Amino acid sequence: VTQPIVDERLEDVQLEFRRWLADELPPEWRDISRGTEEERAVTIRRAWGERLARGGWVAPGWPVEDGGRGLSHEGERLLLEEVVRAGAPEPLNSNGIRIFGPILRRYGTEEQKRKFLPAMLDHSELWCQGFSEPNAGSDLANLQTRAVVDGDRLIVNGQKVWTSFAAYADYCYALVRTDRDAPRHKGVSMVIVDMAQPGVTVRPLRTIAGGWEFAEVFFDDAIIPMTAVVGELNQGWSMAIEALALERGLSFAERSFQMRREVANVVRVCDDAGAVADPQVLARLVDSYLDSRMLTSLVMRVLRVIDDPEALGGLAALTKLHWSEAHQRILGLVVDVLENAAGRPEAAEWLGAFLYSRGETIYAGTSEIQRNTIARAIGLPSSASVAAGAVRPRVRAGGAVITDEQQMLREGLDAVLDGEVTPARLTAALDGDGFCPDTWRALGDGGWLGIACGDDAPGDARTLVELGESAGAHLVPAPLGVTVTLVAPLLSATGGAAPIDASAVAAGTTLAAFVLPDAGTPRDPRWTVVRAEALPGGGLRLRGGAPDVQFAAAADRFLVPVEVDGRVAVAVVAADGDGVQVGAPNALDYAAPTAPLTLDGVEVGPGDQLGGPLADHTEILRSGLESYMHWLDGEAVGGATEMLRRTVEYVGQRRQFGVPVGSFQAVKHLIADAYADVELARGHAYDAALAADRDEPDGQVARAASRLVCGRIYPIVLERCIQAHGGIAFTWEHQMHFWYRAALAARHRVFPARVLRGEVERALLAPPIETSAN
Ligand SMILES: Cc1cc2nc3c(=O)[nH]c(=O)nc-3n(C[C@H](O)[C@H](O)[C@H](O)COP(=O)(O)OP(=O)(O)OC[C@H]3O[C@@H](n4cnc5c(N)ncnc54)[C@H](O)[C@@H]3O)c2cc1C
């Protein structure tokens, strides 16, 4: 076992690789795709593999003694980033190196390792994978290729199919049946087949994309020496499962990272073709951009927990599923665009890549099989015979970056809310005016309402996502998010003002409602919903109507930001003051009920403004809004996760036709899709928060992207969960509709989708950042 390189040195290794790539990767080898003419692609990928091996970069995660660099998964990820940045091709032997190599290292004999690994790495011997057969695709355990022991050798008869690069390969790692009487999974062995022997016939198959990349392979009395069995005879199945897991791990990591670059290339193609002005094209580009961001973040999570199946859950299957489907979408867009710009030279290559992508939802486990895998991973019944209620939901956020302190805060808030927001109390509150004073006071007693004021202020965005998740999961019947992110920081910075006592707000005895902006962007919010006229002596006269102020009906005070003389002052208005009117509540969201607030010439004295007359709060309000956006993301993720968890539990118990409904594949796939939605939203939320906390340059875009996706996905998850519940979720008594309403309302909170989309479009169409590769 090699010591992994310590993290401080990883950046040096990354830099070294970047420089090496700049020197060694010829420009004409960059960005070759699956649509590139096959002979050319094979030649380049082989030569590239040889060059990587000479440089010592072909298997950086392998131990040094086996020809690698002993890098951790994090190190491998950093190098993959460089590969993508440079547009480098995948080495031709990647199937051998990434999938079979680790298996051979773990289970092979010393002799096998010595004989095969060096030549695998330096590309002097190429490998293919012989798993699938005509009657064993998704149901791989049905494989029939027979291998009969004959002294110190095996005699093999049968057929493999869809074997990629079989015509180029020197060796095949294959699954064969060595015990026909054993149960299906028990009598299988993994063997190394020399492709050059007389008993092996390769018949190339032409693919949908026109190339001859894969083949049928026939074995007629082919000879395999016993020394070419990997591991024990009849013990091949578990190695095959391990190999398939590896295939879904690092191989898809590279392809997923690659999508960021592909999207940038597609933007260029669309731009050159004059198609970006088409709103439909632009919308599809934005969606692909969001997909690609998400894939990066998903892969990071997968790599963090790749060795921990419990934490990994359905994430690896989700990555494969999402990558393959997203890749088809982006290539479908190019083909659509180029169809209208016929004669462009690269059109044939893009078309080839698009056609090839049809196979991506098939190989390495079809999309349907990935959905089955996700369903199993999150706890749905694996078969109809499972006893009702025997399943346990396993919906958890594997691979998340979270500190102990953030975890503790989350658990602290969960504990308070678990005790406070009981089903009966929640229903009572939401059936009434939506506000629960008892919960509010309990939160005040626990110090949660002044949390932004204390020394242990969470401040950081990642914490806000966690706390938001807790609030969303419980559907807190009170304005916790606005208070923590906007009200408390404002009061903390200013100490309050005459009509509002900051400590009473923090204690939960005074409820301050907040008037959110009605226009602008997250970078430049506009506080013009209420107009202010400056009065002599520093007072203000307020006039205007805010159509939806959260918890307006229950509020004691309103905090009203107004733009005056290029600043943003915050007026404190008593709910029962002259000229203050709260209208009938809007019907949508019971959990954060809003009502119109009208201020008709309300006069606010200099002492009734936070921080004094016309004190400017532009910055604190802008950053408060950013915090609130992270909080809202958390609420969406928390609410969706909780509903998904309840749904998994329900379909494991609810029986129809004598079996739990969760054992029906239609229901499993519905729920697997809901899981996919939740994890994609979670990924965006975490990404945006980490980008903010690390002050990364694309923090603004990440936040807009996250808000857009979380807002869009939350109701969709609820719709899937309602469907999986059947009639019961349609009733008022079942609480799911409260969350559904919250999800629908959250889409419109603060910045509308149109504005957020505009922010993402700006980033997408901005000129690419120059890198060493371009
Ligand atoms: C480009 C490409 C490269 C490949 N390379 C290799 C290779 O190098 N080596 C190799 O061994 N194999 C390779 N394959 C084969 C690949 O692994 C299989 O095609 C895949 O496992 C699906 O098997 P199948 O084609 O027999 O489809 P089937 O399993 O017959 O599936 C047909 C349809 O039924 C669905 N289905 C099947 N079972 C279920 C189920 N339980 N629940 C729900 N739906 C189900 C499938 O999703 C699919 O829609 C490659 C395939 C492609 C397309």
The ligand as a Tripos MOL2 file, in Angstrom:
@<TRIPOS>MOLECULE
LIG
   53    58     1     0     0
SMALL
NO_CHARGES

@<TRIPOS>ATOM
      1 C1        -21.6160    1.5400  -27.0500 C.3       1 LIG1
      2 C2        -21.6760    0.2970  -26.2750 C.ar      1 LIG1
      3 C3        -20.5140   -0.2950  -25.8290 C.ar      1 LIG1
      4 C4        -20.5640   -1.4750  -25.1160 C.ar      1 LIG1
      5 N1        -19.3960   -2.0580  -24.7250 N.ar      1 LIG1
      6 C5        -19.4220   -3.2200  -24.0720 C.ar      1 LIG1
      7 C6        -18.2150   -3.8920  -23.7360 C.ar      1 LIG1
      8 O1        -17.1240   -3.4180  -24.0430 O.2       1 LIG1
      9 N2        -18.2880   -5.0500  -23.0920 N.ar      1 LIG1
     10 C7        -19.4640   -5.6190  -22.7390 C.ar      1 LIG1
     11 O2        -19.4610   -6.6620  -22.1090 O.2       1 LIG1
     12 N3        -20.6510   -5.0310  -23.0510 N.ar      1 LIG1
     13 C8        -20.6460   -3.8590  -23.7240 C.ar      1 LIG1
     14 N4        -21.8300   -3.2550  -24.0700 N.ar      1 LIG1
     15 C9        -23.0790   -3.9200  -23.7770 C.3       1 LIG1
     16 C10       -23.9000   -3.2870  -22.6880 C.3       1 LIG1
     17 O3        -23.3390   -3.5320  -21.4470 O.3       1 LIG1
     18 C11       -25.3290   -3.8420  -22.7990 C.3       1 LIG1
     19 O4        -25.8480   -3.4170  -24.0290 O.3       1 LIG1
     20 C12       -26.2100   -3.4100  -21.6610 C.3       1 LIG1
     21 O5        -25.8450   -4.0230  -20.4790 O.3       1 LIG1
     22 C13       -27.6940   -3.7000  -21.9490 C.3       1 LIG1
     23 O6        -27.8870   -5.0060  -22.2910 O.3       1 LIG1
     24 P1        -28.7110   -5.3780  -23.6020 P.3       1 LIG1
     25 O7        -28.1540   -4.6100  -24.7010 O.co2     1 LIG1
     26 O8        -28.7400   -6.8450  -23.7100 O.co2     1 LIG1
     27 O9        -30.1680   -4.8430  -23.3310 O.3       1 LIG1
     28 P2        -31.3050   -5.5820  -22.4920 P.3       1 LIG1
     29 O10       -30.7910   -5.9530  -21.1720 O.co2     1 LIG1
     30 O11       -31.9120   -6.6490  -23.3230 O.co2     1 LIG1
     31 O12       -32.3390   -4.4240  -22.3050 O.3       1 LIG1
     32 C14       -33.3750   -4.0870  -23.2430 C.3       1 LIG1
     33 C15       -34.2590   -3.0480  -22.6010 C.3       1 LIG1
     34 O13       -34.8840   -3.6090  -21.4550 O.3       1 LIG1
     35 C16       -34.5810   -2.8380  -20.3040 C.3       1 LIG1
     36 N5        -34.4240   -3.7190  -19.1490 N.ar      1 LIG1
     37 C17       -33.7150   -4.8520  -19.0480 C.ar      1 LIG1
     38 N6        -33.7810   -5.3520  -17.8130 N.ar      1 LIG1
     39 C18       -34.5530   -4.5070  -17.0970 C.ar      1 LIG1
     40 C19       -34.9910   -4.4670  -15.7440 C.ar      1 LIG1
     41 N7        -34.6450   -5.3890  -14.8450 N.pl3     1 LIG1
     42 N8        -35.7440   -3.4190  -15.3700 N.ar      1 LIG1
     43 C20       -36.0850   -2.4620  -16.2590 C.ar      1 LIG1
     44 N9        -35.7240   -2.4430  -17.5360 N.ar      1 LIG1
     45 C21       -34.9630   -3.4640  -17.9540 C.ar      1 LIG1
     46 C22       -33.2850   -2.1420  -20.6450 C.3       1 LIG1
     47 O14       -33.1020   -0.9720  -19.8610 O.3       1 LIG1
     48 C23       -33.4750   -1.8470  -22.1060 C.3       1 LIG1
     49 O15       -34.2480   -0.6840  -22.2580 O.3       1 LIG1
     50 C24       -21.8020   -2.0710  -24.8030 C.ar      1 LIG1
     51 C25       -22.9810   -1.4820  -25.2450 C.ar      1 LIG1
     52 C26       -22.9270   -0.3140  -25.9790 C.ar      1 LIG1
     53 C27       -24.2040    0.3060  -26.4470 C.3       1 LIG1
@<TRIPOS>BOND
     1     1     2 1
     2     2     3 ar
     3     2    52 ar
     4     3     4 ar
     5     4     5 ar
     6     4    50 ar
     7     5     6 ar
     8     6     7 ar
     9     6    13 1
    10     7     8 2
    11     7     9 ar
    12     9    10 ar
    13    10    11 2
    14    10    12 ar
    15    12    13 ar
    16    13    14 ar
    17    14    15 1
    18    14    50 ar
    19    15    16 1
    20    16    17 1
    21    16    18 1
    22    18    19 1
    23    18    20 1
    24    20    21 1
    25    20    22 1
    26    22    23 1
    27    23    24 1
    28    24    25 2
    29    24    26 1
    30    24    27 1
    31    27    28 1
    32    28    29 2
    33    28    30 1
    34    28    31 1
    35    31    32 1
    36    32    33 1
    37    33    34 1
    38    33    48 1
    39    34    35 1
    40    35    36 1
    41    35    46 1
    42    36    37 ar
    43    36    45 ar
    44    37    38 ar
    45    38    39 ar
    46    39    40 ar
    47    39    45 ar
    48    40    41 1
    49    40    42 ar
    50    42    43 ar
    51    43    44 ar
    52    44    45 ar
    53    46    47 1
    54    46    48 1
    55    48    49 1
    56    50    51 ar
    57    51    52 ar
    58    52    53 1
@<TRIPOS>SUBSTRUCTURE
     1 LIG1         1 GROUP 0 **** ****
